Amino acid sequence: MKITSVDTLVVDFYRTNLVIVRVSTDEGIVGLGEATLEGKERAVQGAVTELAEAVTGLDPTRISGILYELARDWYWRGGPVIMTALSSFEMALWDISARELGVPVSRLLGGATRDRVRAYANGWFSGAATPEEYAAAAQRTVGSGFRGLKWDPFENFDLTITSRQLDRVLAQIDAVRSAVGPDVELFIEGHGRFDVTHAIKIAREIAQFDPVFFEEPCPPDNLDALVDIRRASPVPIAAGERWLGRQGFAPALARQAVDFVQPDVTHAGGIAELAFISTLAATGYVGFAPHNPSGPLSTAATLQLGAALPNFRYLEIMATDVPWRPEITNERLVLTEEGDILIPTGAGLGIELDLEAIARHPFTPHPMRLFQDAVFDIRPPDERSFFNLGDGE
């Protein structure tokens, strides 16, 4: 089997554009991957175009060898654009190999250890502004089946937070906790906003609400700061969505900087790299909770990892999405009454594209400006659920 072409499709997804990578072969098998990089879609498309020139004619089942040679031969290594291009291509190669054999990707990773994963919802709070509105949105989301909620309550704070601002944050978290009760898991997102002093102050204050973790409390480029925060925090610390490859995770794990690692299969190196990172995490009993706010292919790949990796703890997923998410692929996720998502068992990643539906939603510029955009405005006004509800049987 030989690779004949690598191309991309771009789909408007409200605050970002999904970038879908297709790897075609001379035997008619097409593998799919996701290269979504918020605000940098055209840069990733350029990287994929250059990658295509290097891999056309190669055997797509040589996954490890091809990825090693690409990473070795490219003079400029790492960075989010190159790593996203490589990750999506690697994802597509796994899809090809598993499709050829007629098995899910998890079979090639050692087989399934479970048939479902615990999920927590992101994006459930879109449009909420007051504590009461957050509480109402939380109740609706729990009513839809989720048993975990994540959100960033920190507005656009930059490194510091005043006492009055912190009071607003605590009132919002308190409203959500009171609305959903003690059995729903809460996850507090920091988006890398704070310095060490203020992150520790926040962690001590939010501990009363028993969150599962405080995510990315400081900017992702200072490991010393993260180590200091984790040592002083009464709340478990999570990080890693903006770390790339094993080189980004090994030092953090060696220094016990986190309680949960959050690599993104779309950016951190792909399926095999995430499996390797999970093994590194397991040596220190660190939970594995991949970052996954993206589209159907990223979710499908992450679910295959969830099937195979014993220390996989949580799946992040959007509670709702653009109305056309169910139209562009055959993705049909089942959310159980227990708040778990069943892992699909189709061949490869199990995703097929509807090219006509994709063409109806072309690229639309969506600049990613973390400290300028309202963090609560992340879903479209016509958002809708894309889950099927089931009893897990």
N, C-alpha and C positions, 0 to 999 in steps of 0.2 A: 504494500500500500504506500502511496506517495501523496504528499500535500500538493495540491494544485493551485490553491489560492487562499488568501486570508483577507477578509474584508470586514467592514463595520457597518452597522445600522444605528442611527441615533433617533431616540424617541423622547419627545417632550414629556416630562413628568412633574410639572408644576414648579417646584423649587430647584429642580435639576433636570438634566437630560440623561436618560439611560443610554449607555453605549454598549451595544451587543456586538460581540466578535464571532464571526463564523469562519471555521477552518474547513475547507472542502478537500475531498480526496478523490483519487482516480477510481475508487471503488464505489463512489456515490454516497459514502457516509460523511455526514456533516456534523462537526462538533461545535458546541456553542459555549461561549464564556461571556462574562460581564466585565466591562472596563469603565464603569461609571466613576468619574472623578469630578465632584461638584465644582462647576465654574471653569474647568480645564478640559472640557470634552474635546475641543479641536486639537489641543496639544496631544492628548492621548491618541486621537485618530492619526496624527502624524507619526507618532511612535509606532503604532501598529502597522502603518504603511511601510516603514523602514524594516520592521521585524519581518514582514511578509517577504521582502526581498531576500532575507537571509535564510528562510526556512522552506521556500518553495522547492519541491523535489525531494525533501527529506521524508523518512518513515515516521508517521505521527505516533507510532506505538513506542518509539524510543524517547519516552518522556524525560527521564532523568538525564540522559545524555544530551538531548537537545537543549534543555534548560541550563545545564552546566556550561555547555559550549557558548550559548548566547551570553550568559552572564560573564563568562571569562573573556570573550572576544570583544565585547563592547567596551571601549575605553572609558566612557562615562558610566559609572555604576551607580545603582541606587537612585533615590529620589522618587517622589510620588508618581511622576509621569511614566518613567521607564518601568518602575515596579508594577504599576497598574497594567501597562501593556503586557508585560511578561506574565503577570498573574492570570489575566483573562485568557491568554493563549494557552497557558498550562492547563487551566480549567477545561478548555475545549479539547485538549489532547486526551485528558481523562475521559471526557464524554465520548470521544471516538473509540477508545479502546474498550470501554464498557459496552457501547452500542454494538461493536463488532461481535462481542461475546454474548450479547443478549442479557446482560446482568446489570444491576445498579452499581454505581461507582463504589459504594460501600463494600461490595464483595471483593473488589480489588484492593481495598484498604485493610482486609483481614476479616471482613464479615461484620454483621450487625451485632451490637451488644444490647440494643434496645430498639423498639419500634415507634417510639415517640420521645419528644423532648419538651421540657418545661419552657414556656415562652413568657416573655414580658412585653407589654405593649409600649411603643413609642408613638408620638404624634397624636395621642388620644385627646390632648388638651387644646388642640388648635382652636383659636378664637377666644379662649378664656382669658380674662384679665383680672378678675377679683377672686378672692379665696372662695366665695360662694360658687362662682362659675367653674373653678377648678374642681370643687367638690362634686358638683352636678355632673361634670364630664367624667370624673372618676367613677361615679356610680353607674353611669351609662356603660362605660367600658367594662366594668366588672360584670354588669348585667349581660353583656354580650359573650361572656365566657372567660375573659382573661383573669388570671390570679396574680398578676404582677404588673406594675406601672412604673415607667421611667419618665422623668422630665427634668428640664433645667429651670429652676425657679429664680435664677439670678439675674434676670433682665440683661442689661448690657454692662454689668460691672467689670471694671478693668483693674485687676491686681488687688484692689482694696475694697472693703465694704464698711459702711458706717453702721453704727448701732441702729439707727432708724431703718436703714435699708435691710439689715438683718432681721429686724422685727417683722418687716413685710414678708420676707422669705419664710420665717417660722410660722407666721399666721397662715400662709398658703399651705405649707406642709401639714400643719395641724388640721386644717380644714379637710384635706384629702384623707389623712389618717382617720379622722373622726367619721368621715363619710363611708369609708370602705371597711373599717374595723381592723382588728389585729391580725387576721389571717391572710390578708392580701399583702404581698411583698412589695415594698417600695424601693426604688433605685433612684438615687439623686445624682444628676448629671452636672458637672462643673464646666465642661468645655474648655478646660485649661485656663480659667480666668484669674486665678488668685496667686499671690505670693505665699511664702511659707507661713508667715504669722497669721494671715487672715484665713488661709485654708484650715489651719489647725483650730482657729477660733470657730469657724463654721462647723467643722467636724464635731467638736465638743457640744455645740448647741443642737445639732440635728440628731445626735445619738439618742435623745429621748423618744424619737419616733421609730427607732429600731430599723433603719434602712439596711438592705442587704449589702449595699456598698455606696461609697461616695466616688463617683467616676471622674477621672482626669481633673483633680483638684488644682493642679498648677500646669503651666505650659509644658508641652511634651518634650522640650529640648533641654531640660535640666534634670538629670537623674538625681543629683545630690539633693535638690529641693524635694523631689518625690520621696526619697529615702527619709528625709527629716520629717516630712508630713506623716508618713506611714508609721514611724516610730512613736509619734505623739498622738495619733488619732485613735479614739475609742471605737471608730467605725471602720470596717474593712475598706480598703482602697483598691480601686480598679483602674487600669490604664492600658493603653496599647493600640488604640485605633489608628494613631498616626505614627506608630513605629513600623519599620519595614524590614522584613526578613529576620532570620535568626540573630543577625548582628544587632538588631534593635532590641531583641527580647532577652538574649542570654545575659547581658550585664545587669539588667533590671532584676532578673530572677536570681542571679548570683548574689546580689546585694539585698535580696528580700524586700524589694521596693513595693510589691503589690501583693494583694490577697487573691485577685482575679486578673488574668490576662485577657485582653480583648483584641486579638488580631483580626483583621478584615481579610477574608479570602480574596477580595477584589484588589487589595493593595499590598498585602504582606508577603506575596510570593506564590499564592495559589494553594491548591488542595494539599499536595505533599508537604509544602513548607508549613502549613498550619498543623498538619499531623506531627511534624517534627517539633514544632513549638509546644504543642500539647504534651509531648513526651518530656521536654525540658521542664515544663510547669509541674508535671506529675511528680518529678523527683523531689520537689519541695512541697508537695500537697497543695499546690496553688490551683484554684478553680479556673476552668477554661470556659469563657463566656464571650464568644466572638461578636465583634461589632457587625451589625447587619441591618442598616436602615434602607437598603437599596431595593433592587428589583427582583423579578422572578428567578433569574439565573443565579445571582448571588445567594438568594435564599435556598434554592435547590442544592447548590454546592455545600452550603453550610449545613443543611439538613443531612446530607450524606456523611459529612464529618460527624454530626451528632449521632448518627447510627453507629459509627465505628469506634469513636474515641471514648474510653471509659470515664475520663475526667471532664467530659463535656457537661456543663452545669445549666446553662441558660441559652435560649435563642432570643435575640432581640429581633423584633419585627414591628412594622408599622401597623397600628390598629385599623387604619383606613388608608385609602389611596385614591388616585385619580380614577374616575369612572371607567376609563378604558384599560385599566390594568388587566381585568379578566379577558379583554378582547385580543390583546396582542400575543398571548401564549395560551397554552392549555393548562396553565397552573391552576390546580384545584386543591387548596389546602384545607385540611379538616382540623378544626379547633374543638377539642373534647370538653366535656363538662368540668374536667379537672384542671383546665387551663393548659393542657399539653397540645402540641401539634403533631399529628401522625406523620411519619416519615414515608414519603412515596417510595414505591418499589419498582417503578418502571426501569427500562434499560437506560443506561447512562445516567444523565442528570434528570431524565424524564421530561424534558421541556421541548415543545415544538413551537415554532413561530407562525404567526399569521401575518404575512408580509403586507397584505392589503390593509389590515388594521394598523400596522406600524406606519405605513405611508400616510395615513390620515392624521398623524400627529408628529409633524416634522420638528426639527431642531428649533428651539426658541431660547435666546440668551437668558441665562439666570445667574448673574454674578453672585458669588458666595462671599458675603461680608458679615462675619460672625458678630462683630461689635457694632454694626449699623442696622442690620435687619432685626425685626422683632422676633425673638426666639419662639414666641407662641404662634406665629403665623406660618406654619410649616405644612399645612394641608389645604387643598383648594376648597372653596365654598361649597362645591358639589361633591365633596368627599363621600366615599361609601366603603363599606366592608367588602373584602374579597375572600372571606372565609366561608366554608361550609361548616355547619355545626354538627357534631356527632357525639356518640356516647362512648367511642373508643372501641366498640365491638367490631 
